[in-house]
Amino acid sequence: MAGCFRSKPPSFEQAAVPQRCRGVEAPFQLVASTLIQPADVACSERYSSLLECAGKTWLLRRVEMRSGNQNSVNSDTWQTVLRTKRLRGSEDGFTPSHVTLPNTLNMSHNAAFLCDDGKIVAWGGRRKAAFPRKPYEERGIYRAVGTPMGSTIQWSRPQLVLDGSRSSGCTELRAAVGMTCEFDGKLSVTRHDSRVLLFARANLGRCGGHRAVQVTSSADGVLGWTRWRTLQFDGVSEEDSVYFAASIRGMR
């Protein structure tokens, strides 16, 4: 059982420069209108978030931290890279990537982003149980507020807002995870009726699989969260897996 839980992730002082990813380059090599230069994309990049905020277009994606060889084994340690859309009248597409949200607290594993009054707000992080010989804990979902500074983001100190306790009503049925909800898989966030709605994965299968979506809400995205509730979608059964939800404000 203890082998199912991960120890403290290694410390990375500086991100490795992404190596060229042939799997990304091949599909786009003949497309002149590509918005992101394929040579700038790391093989492990995924989970895109596209925001319009403070007069700019921001593209945030998670990337796995690997030392040197991009084909090395998974480290399960993540950071968020940022690209901004170039100004109108200049070259089309997005700027080269740079790290914006570091691997501290591993928020980037599942981070979701929201533009709120000119600030970029991030929620991210997992809850990982601790064992005596592996005392490191990922303590839950944190919130950090980012202030746009040119084409960069200055983040506030992260604040723990959801700890994955079963008393919160969250759903986690995997036997190997323990007594708390892990919140693995991408989060999604939006505002609706003056409330912050946060969507997370609900694991319904004891041995994995059977993924669903659960949601909680708060007036300020910090305190007073409602009990989690699992969502049901027309035509989707418990045997299906909804890998993650993407919430879009204004869709009906």
C-alpha positions as CSV (number, residue, x, y, z in Angstrom):
1,M,0.0,0.0,0.0
2,A,2.8,2.4,0.9
3,G,4.2,2.1,-2.6
4,C,1.1,3.8,-3.9
5,F,2.1,7.1,-2.3
6,R,4.8,9.4,-3.5
7,S,7.5,11.0,-1.5
8,K,8.5,14.6,-1.6
9,P,9.2,15.7,-5.2
10,P,12.8,16.7,-5.9
11,S,13.8,20.4,-5.9
12,F,14.5,21.9,-9.3
13,E,16.4,25.2,-9.2
14,Q,16.0,25.9,-12.9
15,A,13.7,24.4,-15.5
16,A,15.3,22.3,-18.1
17,V,15.1,23.8,-21.6
18,P,12.4,22.0,-23.5
19,Q,13.9,19.8,-26.2
20,R,12.4,19.6,-29.6
21,C,9.4,17.2,-29.7
22,R,9.1,15.4,-33.0
23,G,5.6,14.2,-32.2
24,V,4.5,17.8,-32.0
25,E,6.4,19.1,-34.9
26,A,5.3,16.5,-37.5
27,P,1.6,17.3,-37.7
28,F,2.3,21.1,-38.1
29,Q,5.4,21.2,-40.2
30,L,3.4,22.1,-43.4
31,V,1.0,24.5,-41.8
32,A,2.0,28.1,-42.3
33,S,-0.6,29.5,-39.8
34,T,0.5,27.6,-36.7
35,L,0.1,29.9,-33.7
36,I,2.7,28.3,-31.6
37,Q,6.1,27.4,-33.0
38,P,6.3,23.6,-32.6
39,A,10.0,23.7,-31.7
40,D,8.9,25.6,-28.5
41,V,6.6,22.9,-27.3
42,A,7.8,20.3,-24.8
43,C,6.5,16.7,-25.3
44,S,4.9,16.7,-21.8
45,E,2.8,19.8,-22.3
46,R,-0.9,19.5,-21.9
47,Y,-4.0,20.9,-20.1
48,S,-4.3,24.3,-21.9
49,S,-6.1,27.3,-20.4
50,L,-6.7,30.3,-22.6
51,L,-7.7,33.6,-20.9
52,E,-8.5,37.1,-21.9
53,C,-7.4,39.3,-19.0
54,A,-6.0,42.8,-18.4
55,G,-6.0,43.5,-22.2
56,K,-4.0,40.4,-23.1
57,T,-4.5,36.9,-24.3
58,W,-2.8,34.4,-22.0
59,L,-2.1,30.7,-22.8
60,L,-1.1,28.6,-19.8
61,R,-0.2,24.9,-20.0
62,R,1.3,22.4,-17.6
63,V,4.7,20.7,-18.3
64,E,6.4,17.9,-16.5
65,M,9.8,18.6,-15.0
66,R,12.4,16.3,-16.3
67,S,16.2,16.6,-15.8
68,G,17.9,16.8,-19.2
69,N,16.3,14.0,-21.3
70,Q,12.7,14.8,-22.2
71,N,12.1,11.1,-22.6
72,S,13.1,10.2,-19.1
73,V,10.7,8.6,-16.7
74,N,7.8,10.6,-15.3
75,S,8.7,12.7,-12.3
76,D,5.1,13.6,-11.4
77,T,6.4,17.1,-10.7
78,W,4.9,19.9,-12.7
79,Q,5.1,23.6,-13.5
80,T,3.0,25.9,-15.6
81,V,4.4,27.6,-18.7
82,L,3.0,30.8,-20.1
83,R,2.7,32.3,-23.6
84,T,1.0,35.6,-24.5
85,K,-0.5,36.5,-27.8
86,R,1.6,38.9,-29.8
87,L,0.3,42.4,-30.2
88,R,-1.9,43.2,-33.2
89,G,0.2,44.3,-36.2
90,S,3.2,42.2,-35.2
91,E,4.0,38.6,-36.0
92,D,1.0,36.3,-35.6
93,G,0.8,33.7,-32.9
94,F,2.1,33.5,-29.3
95,T,5.4,34.4,-27.7
96,P,7.9,31.6,-26.7
97,S,7.0,30.0,-23.4
98,H,8.5,30.7,-20.0
99,V,7.8,29.3,-16.5
100,T,5.2,31.3,-14.6
101,L,3.9,28.9,-11.9
102,P,6.8,26.9,-10.4
103,N,6.7,23.4,-9.0
104,T,6.1,24.7,-5.5
105,L,3.3,22.7,-3.9
106,N,2.7,21.0,-7.3
107,M,-0.2,23.3,-8.0
108,S,0.4,22.9,-11.7
109,H,-0.6,19.2,-11.7
110,N,-4.2,20.2,-12.1
111,A,-4.3,24.0,-12.1
112,A,-7.3,26.0,-13.3
113,F,-7.2,29.7,-14.0
114,L,-9.8,32.5,-14.0
115,C,-9.6,36.2,-14.8
116,D,-11.1,38.2,-11.9
117,D,-11.1,42.0,-12.0
118,G,-7.9,42.2,-14.0
119,K,-6.1,39.5,-11.9
120,I,-5.4,36.0,-12.9
121,V,-6.4,33.6,-10.1
122,A,-5.1,30.0,-10.0
123,W,-6.5,27.0,-8.1
124,G,-4.4,23.9,-8.0
125,G,-2.9,21.1,-6.0
126,R,-3.7,17.6,-4.8
127,R,-4.2,15.9,-1.5
128,K,-1.7,13.1,-0.9
129,A,-1.7,11.1,2.3
130,A,1.5,10.9,4.4
131,F,3.2,7.8,5.8
132,P,5.9,7.7,8.6
133,R,8.7,6.9,6.1
134,K,7.3,9.3,3.5
135,P,6.2,12.3,5.5
136,Y,5.7,14.8,2.6
137,E,2.1,15.8,2.0
138,E,0.5,17.5,-0.8
139,R,-2.2,19.1,1.3
140,G,-5.0,19.9,-1.1
141,I,-6.1,22.7,-3.4
142,Y,-4.4,26.0,-3.1
143,R,-5.3,29.4,-4.5
144,A,-2.9,32.1,-5.7
145,V,-3.6,35.5,-7.2
146,G,-1.5,36.7,-10.2
147,T,-0.9,40.3,-11.1
148,P,-0.1,40.8,-14.8
149,M,3.2,42.6,-15.2
150,G,3.8,43.1,-18.9
151,S,4.0,39.6,-20.4
152,T,4.6,37.9,-17.0
153,I,2.5,37.2,-13.9
154,Q,3.5,38.0,-10.3
155,W,1.9,35.5,-8.0
156,S,0.8,35.9,-4.4
157,R,1.7,33.4,-1.7
158,P,-0.5,30.3,-2.2
159,Q,-3.3,29.8,0.3
160,L,-4.8,26.4,1.1
161,V,-8.6,26.5,0.4
162,L,-9.7,22.9,0.1
163,D,-8.1,20.0,2.0
164,G,-9.9,17.0,0.5
165,S,-11.4,15.9,3.8
166,R,-14.4,13.5,3.5
167,S,-16.4,15.9,5.7
168,S,-16.5,18.2,2.7
169,G,-18.6,15.7,0.8
170,C,-16.0,15.0,-1.9
171,T,-16.0,11.6,-3.7
172,E,-12.9,9.4,-3.8
173,L,-13.5,5.6,-3.9
174,R,-10.1,4.3,-5.0
175,A,-8.8,1.9,-2.3
176,A,-5.1,2.9,-2.7
177,V,-5.7,6.6,-2.1
178,G,-6.6,6.6,1.6
179,M,-9.2,8.5,3.5
180,T,-9.0,11.8,1.7
181,C,-9.9,13.0,-1.9
182,E,-6.8,13.4,-4.0
183,F,-8.1,15.8,-6.7
184,D,-6.0,14.3,-9.4
185,G,-6.9,15.3,-13.0
186,K,-7.4,18.9,-14.3
187,L,-9.6,21.3,-12.3
188,S,-11.9,23.8,-14.0
189,V,-13.3,27.0,-12.7
190,T,-15.8,29.7,-13.7
191,R,-18.0,32.4,-12.2
192,H,-21.8,32.1,-12.2
193,D,-24.3,34.1,-10.3
194,S,-21.6,35.9,-8.3
195,R,-20.1,32.6,-7.1
196,V,-16.9,30.7,-8.0
197,L,-17.7,27.2,-9.2
198,L,-14.8,24.7,-9.0
199,F,-15.0,21.4,-10.9
200,A,-12.8,18.4,-10.0
201,R,-12.5,14.7,-10.9
202,A,-14.6,12.3,-8.8
203,N,-13.1,8.8,-8.8
204,L,-15.9,6.3,-8.6
205,G,-14.0,3.1,-9.2
206,R,-12.3,1.2,-6.4
207,C,-9.5,0.1,-8.7
208,G,-9.4,3.1,-10.9
209,G,-11.4,4.3,-13.9
210,H,-15.0,5.3,-13.7
211,R,-14.2,8.9,-13.5
212,A,-16.9,11.5,-13.0
213,V,-17.1,15.3,-12.2
214,Q,-17.8,16.9,-8.9
215,V,-18.4,20.6,-8.1
216,T,-18.3,23.0,-5.2
217,S,-18.8,26.7,-5.0
218,S,-17.8,29.7,-2.9
219,A,-18.6,33.4,-2.9
220,D,-15.0,34.5,-2.9
221,G,-13.1,31.3,-4.0
222,V,-11.4,31.1,-0.6
223,L,-13.9,30.4,2.2
224,G,-17.5,29.0,2.7
225,W,-17.3,26.3,0.1
226,T,-20.5,24.3,-0.4
227,R,-20.4,20.5,0.0
228,W,-19.2,18.7,-3.1
229,R,-21.8,17.1,-5.3
230,T,-21.2,14.7,-8.2
231,L,-22.7,15.7,-11.5
232,Q,-24.7,13.5,-13.9
233,F,-24.7,14.1,-17.7
234,D,-27.3,12.9,-20.1
235,G,-26.2,9.8,-21.9
236,V,-23.1,9.2,-19.7
237,S,-23.1,6.2,-17.3
238,E,-21.0,5.4,-14.3
239,E,-19.0,2.9,-16.5
240,D,-17.9,5.8,-18.7
241,S,-15.0,8.0,-17.7
242,V,-15.2,11.8,-18.0
243,Y,-11.5,12.6,-17.8
244,F,-12.1,16.3,-16.9
245,A,-14.7,19.0,-17.3
246,A,-14.1,22.3,-19.2
247,S,-16.4,25.0,-17.9
248,I,-17.0,28.0,-20.1
249,R,-18.8,31.1,-18.8
250,G,-21.8,32.1,-20.8
251,M,-22.4,28.7,-22.6
252,R,-26.0,27.3,-22.5
